[in-house]
Amino acid sequence: MTEPIVVIEHLQKHFGKFQALKDITMTVNAGEVFGFIGPNGAGKSTTIRTLLGILKKSGGSATIFGQDVWHEAVAIHKRLAYVPGDVTLWPNLSGGEAIDLFLRLNDQAHSPRTDALIAKFDLDVRKKARTYSKGNRQKVALIAALSTDADLYIFDEPTSGLDPLMEEVFQQEVLGLKAAGKSVLLSSHILSEVERMCDRIAIIREGTIIETGTLDAMRQLSRTQIRVTTQQPLDAIAALPAVHSFKATGTKATFAVDSEALGDVMRALTPLGITALQSTPPTLEDLFLRYYNQEGGADDATR
């Protein structure tokens, strides 16, 4: 049986009259990379800050390692590593000194792995932190966190400010953590990042988890893009309830199909004499946009 590391049940958080978190329920299991996705303002960072014991919940429950995140925060922090989306450093410390201080604060020491990560992230650790760009400040925190031997790694928009090459390095390191059996909670709005690394994802909208599951399972609820050429007209296909955004020119057509009805649509296409067919499976971005375009759309979620 899979061991749960993070368990959140009906978590709520109010800031005065504003309800930032309405109903957050999700579980992060041992040895998995769990993606937590949604646009800015949806409640990702508020959820994570509550998990870290920085904010006190208004309702529901949240535990890490079976311990309450508010009352047992000190004990929990000894077993986790965390990187926020906007890192603040001590301006007069060098990058190397900041990394070593982060490590000492977590009862860790500078190791050969630290040096390897400094090289991979191409960070000049001799420079003062006050001279660093946002991307370099992120590198300092990432190197310190990835150097830490933790049971749980929490990353909240960790690649903000990094260039694509450094994003690739980060993704490789997270996949390495996964291979080592570590647990990772990754909050991100970079869908390709989540799609590559995560075993399961939760989609948050306006402070509520609206879907949780594996990418494969969720893709069954999304739509496959079809481009087809047939010998006979395609009028009958346009009338099928599972077909969307149908556009045809003669016997050529493009349309989207609910993935769960793909077999039915293919059976309807076959008698028309298929001469060319291209099928594009749904991506995480397609899935995300579909959920966010339901019941009010993305604009409501990001206000």
For each residue, the residues with C-beta under 8 A, 3 or more apart:
1:
2: 29 30 31 32
3: 29 30
4: 7 27 28 29 30
5: 28 29 30 64 65 151 152 183
6: 26 27 28 34 51 62 63 64 152 183 185
7: 4 27 61 62 63
8: 11 24 25 26 27 47 51 60 61 62
9: 25 60 61 62
10: 23 24 25 59 60 61
11: 8 21 23 24 25 47 50 57 59 60 61 62
12: 19 21 22 23 24 57 58 59 60
13: 19 20 21 43 46 47 50 55 57 58 207
14: 17 18 19 20 58
15: 18 20
16:
17: 14
18: 14 15
19: 12 13 14 22 207
20: 13 14 15 43 46 207
21: 11 12 13 24 43 46 47 50 58 207
22: 12 19 206 207 208
23: 10 11 12 60 207 208 209
24: 8 10 11 12 21 43 47 60 204 207 208 209
25: 8 9 10 11 60 209 212
26: 6 8 34 36 202 209 212
27: 4 6 7 8
28: 4 5 6 32 34 152 183 185
29: 2 3 4 5 32 34 183
30: 2 3 4 5 181 183
31: 2 178 181 182 183
32: 2 28 29 178 183 184 199 200
33: 174 177 178 183 184 186 197 198 199
34: 6 26 28 29 183 184 185 186 198 199 200 201 202
35: 186 188 194 197 198 200 201 202
36: 26 44 47 48 185 186 187 188 201 202 204
37: 44 187 188 189 191 194 201 202 203 204 284 288
38: 42 43 44 189 203 204 205 301
39: 42 189 292 298 301 302
40: 189 302
41: 301 302 303
42: 38 39 204 205 206 207 301 302
43: 13 20 21 24 38 46 47 204 206 207 208
44: 36 37 38 47 48 156 157 187 204
45: 48 49 84 85 156 157 187
46: 13 20 21 43 49 50 55 207
47: 8 11 13 21 24 36 43 44 50 51 187 204
48: 36 44 45 51 52 154 156 185 187
49: 45 46 52 54 55
50: 11 13 21 46 47 53 54 55 56 57 62 69
51: 6 8 47 48 62 64 69 154 185
52: 48 49 69 73 77 82 154
53: 50 69 70 73 76 77
54: 49 50
55: 13 46 49 50
56: 50 70
57: 11 12 13 50 60 61 62 69 70
58: 12 13 14 21
59: 10 11 12
60: 8 9 10 11 12 23 24 25 57
61: 7 8 9 10 11 57 68
62: 6 7 8 9 11 50 51 57 68 69
63: 6 7 66 67 68 69
64: 5 6 51 67 69 76 80 152
65: 5 76 79 151 152
66: 63
67: 63 64 71 72 75 76
68: 61 62 63 71 72
69: 50 51 52 53 57 62 63 64 72 73 76
70: 53 56 57 73
71: 67 68
72: 67 68 69 75 76
73: 52 53 69 70 76 77
74: 77 78
75: 67 72 78 79
76: 53 64 65 67 69 72 73 79 80
77: 52 53 73 74 80 106
78: 74 75 106 107
79: 65 75 76 150 151 152
80: 64 76 77 150 151 152 153 154
81: 106 144 145 146 148 150 152 153 154
82: 52 145 153 154 155 156
83: 87 138 141 142 145 154 155 156 158
84: 45 87 141 156 157
85: 45 156 157 158 160 187
86: 134 160
87: 83 84 137 138 140 141
88: 137
89: 93 95 98 129 132 137 140
90: 93 98 101 129
91: 128 129 130
92: 128 129 130
93: 89 90 97 98 101 128 129
94: 97 98 125 126 127 128 129
95: 89 98 99 123 124 125 126 127 129 132 136 139 140
96: 99 100 118 125 126
97: 93 94 100 101
98: 89 90 93 94 95 101 102 129 140 144
99: 95 96 102 103 110 114 118 125 140 143 144 147
100: 96 97 103 104 110
101: 90 93 97 98 104 105
102: 98 99 105 106 140 141 144 145
103: 99 100 106 108 109 110 114 144 147 148
104: 100 101 107 108 109
105: 101 102
106: 77 78 81 102 103 148 150
107: 78 104
108: 103 104 111 147 148 149
109: 103 104
110: 99 100 103 114 115 147
111: 108 114 115 147
112: 115 116
113: 116 117 146 147
114: 99 103 110 111 117 118 143 144 147
115: 110 111 112 118 119
116: 112 113 119 120
117: 113 114 120 121 142 143 146 147 173
118: 96 99 114 115 121 123 125 143
119: 115 116 122
120: 116 117 169 173
121: 117 118 139 142 143 166 169
122: 119 166
123: 95 118 136 139 140 143
124: 95 127
125: 94 95 96 99 118
126: 94 95 96
127: 94 95 124 131 132 136
128: 91 92 93 94 131 132
129: 89 90 91 92 93 94 95 98 132 137 140
130: 91 92
131: 127 128
132: 89 95 127 128 129 136 137 140
133: 136 137 161
134: 86 137 138 160 161
135: 138 139 161 162 163 166
136: 95 123 127 132 133 139 140
137: 87 88 89 129 132 133 134 140 141 161
138: 83 87 134 135 141 142 158 159 160 161 162
139: 95 121 123 135 136 142 143 162 166
140: 87 89 95 98 99 102 123 129 132 136 137 143 144
141: 83 84 87 102 137 138 144 145 158
142: 83 117 121 138 139 145 146 158 170 173
143: 99 114 117 118 121 123 139 140 146 147
144: 81 98 99 102 103 114 140 141 147 148
145: 81 82 83 102 141 142 148 150 153 155
146: 81 113 117 142 143 153 173 177
147: 99 103 108 110 111 113 114 117 143 144
148: 81 103 106 108 144 145
149: 108
150: 79 80 81 106 145 153 182
151: 5 65 79 80 182 183
152: 5 6 28 64 65 79 80 81 182 183 184 185
153: 80 81 82 145 146 150 174 177 182 183 184 185
154: 48 51 52 80 81 82 83 184 185 187
155: 82 83 145 158 174 184 185 186 187 188
156: 44 45 48 82 83 84 85 187
157: 44 45 84 85 160 187 188 189
158: 83 85 138 141 142 155 170 186 188
159: 138 162 166 167 170 188 190 193
160: 85 86 134 138 157
161: 133 134 135 137 138
162: 135 138 139 159 166 167 170
163: 135 166 167
164: 167 168
165: 168 169
166: 121 122 135 139 159 162 163 169 170
167: 159 162 163 164 170 171 190 193
168: 164 165 171 172
169: 120 121 165 166 172 173
170: 142 158 159 162 166 167 173 174
171: 167 168 174 175 193 196 197
172: 168 169 175 176
173: 117 120 142 146 169 170 176 177
174: 33 153 155 170 171 177 178 184 186 197
175: 171 172 178 179 197
176: 172 173 179 180
177: 33 146 153 173 174 180 182 184
178: 31 32 33 174 175 181 182 184 197 199
179: 175 176
180: 176 177
181: 30 31 178
182: 31 150 151 152 153 177 178
183: 5 6 28 29 30 31 32 33 34 151 152 153
184: 32 33 34 152 153 154 155 174 177 178 197
185: 6 28 34 36 48 51 152 153 154 155
186: 33 34 35 36 155 158 174 193 194 197 198
187: 36 37 44 45 47 48 85 154 155 156 157
188: 35 36 37 155 157 158 159 191 193 194
189: 37 38 39 40 157
190: 159 167 193 194
191: 37 188 194 195 283 284 285 288
192: 195 196 284 285
193: 159 167 171 186 188 190 196 197
194: 35 37 186 188 190 191 197 198 201 284
195: 191 192 198 215 283 284
196: 171 192 193
197: 33 35 171 174 175 178 184 186 193 194
198: 33 34 35 186 194 195 201 215
199: 32 33 34 178 214
200: 32 34 35 212 213 214 215
201: 34 35 36 37 194 198 212 213 214 215 218 284
202: 26 34 35 36 37 209 211 212
203: 37 38 209 210 211 212 288 291
204: 24 36 37 38 42 43 44 47 207 208 209 210
205: 38 42 208 210 291 292 301
206: 22 42 43 300 301
207: 13 19 20 21 22 23 24 42 43 46 204
208: 22 23 24 43 204 205
209: 23 24 25 26 202 203 204 212
210: 203 204 205 291
211: 202 203 218 291
212: 25 26 200 201 202 203 209
213: 200 201 217 218
214: 199 200 201 217 218
215: 195 198 200 201 218 219 284 287
216: 219 220
217: 213 214 220 221
218: 201 211 213 214 215 221 222 287
219: 215 216 222 259 281 282 287
220: 216 217 259 260
221: 217 218 258 259 260 287 290
222: 218 219 259 282 286 287 290
223: 244 256 257 258 259 282 286 290
224: 256 257 259 262 279 280 281 282
225: 254 255 256 279 280 282
226: 253 254 255 256 257 265 277 278 279 280
227: 252 253 254 276 277 278 280
228: 234 252 253 254 269 274 276 277 278
229: 251 252 253 274 275 276 277
230: 233 234 251 253 269 272 273 274 275
231: 251 272 273 275
232: 251 271 272 273
233: 230 250 251 272
234: 228 230 237 238 248 251 253 272
235: 238 239 248
236: 239 240 268 272
237: 234 240 243 246 253 255 265 268 269 272
238: 234 235 243 246 248 253 255
239: 235 236 243
240: 236 237 243 261 264 265 268
241: 261
242: 257 258 260 261 264 265
243: 237 238 239 240 246 255 256 257 265
244: 223 255 256 257 258
245: 254 255 256
246: 237 238 243 253 254 255
247: 253 254 255
248: 234 235 238 251 252 253 254
249: 252 253
250: 233
251: 229 230 231 232 233 234 248
252: 227 228 229 248 249
253: 226 227 228 229 230 234 237 238 246 247 248 249
254: 225 226 227 228 245 246 247 248
255: 225 226 237 238 243 244 245 246 247
256: 223 224 225 226 243 244 245
257: 223 224 226 242 243 244 261 262 265
258: 221 223 242 244 261 262
259: 219 220 221 222 223 224 262 281 282
260: 220 221 242
261: 240 241 242 257 258 264 265
262: 224 257 258 259 265 266
263: 266 267
264: 240 242 261 267 268
265: 226 237 240 242 243 257 261 262 268 269
266: 262 263 269 270
267: 263 264 270
268: 236 237 240 264 265 271 272
269: 228 230 237 265 266 272 274 277
270: 266 267 274
271: 232 268
272: 230 231 232 233 234 236 237 268 269
273: 230 231 232
274: 228 229 230 269 270 277
275: 229 230 231
276: 227 228 229
277: 226 227 228 229 269 274
278: 226 227 228
279: 224 225 226
280: 224 225 226 227
281: 219 224 259
282: 219 222 223 224 225 259 286 287
283: 191 195 286 287
284: 37 191 192 194 195 201 215 287 288
285: 191 192 288 289
286: 222 223 282 283 289 290
287: 215 218 219 221 222 282 283 284 290 291
288: 37 191 203 284 285 291 292
289: 285 286 292 293 298
290: 221 222 223 286 287 293 294
291: 203 205 210 211 287 288 294
292: 39 205 288 289 297 298 301
293: 289 290 297 298
294: 290 291 297
295:
296: 299 300 301
297: 292 293 294 300 301
298: 39 289 292 293 301 302
299: 296 302 303
300: 206 296 297 303
301: 38 39 41 42 205 206 292 296 297 298
302: 39 40 41 42 298 299
303: 41 299 300
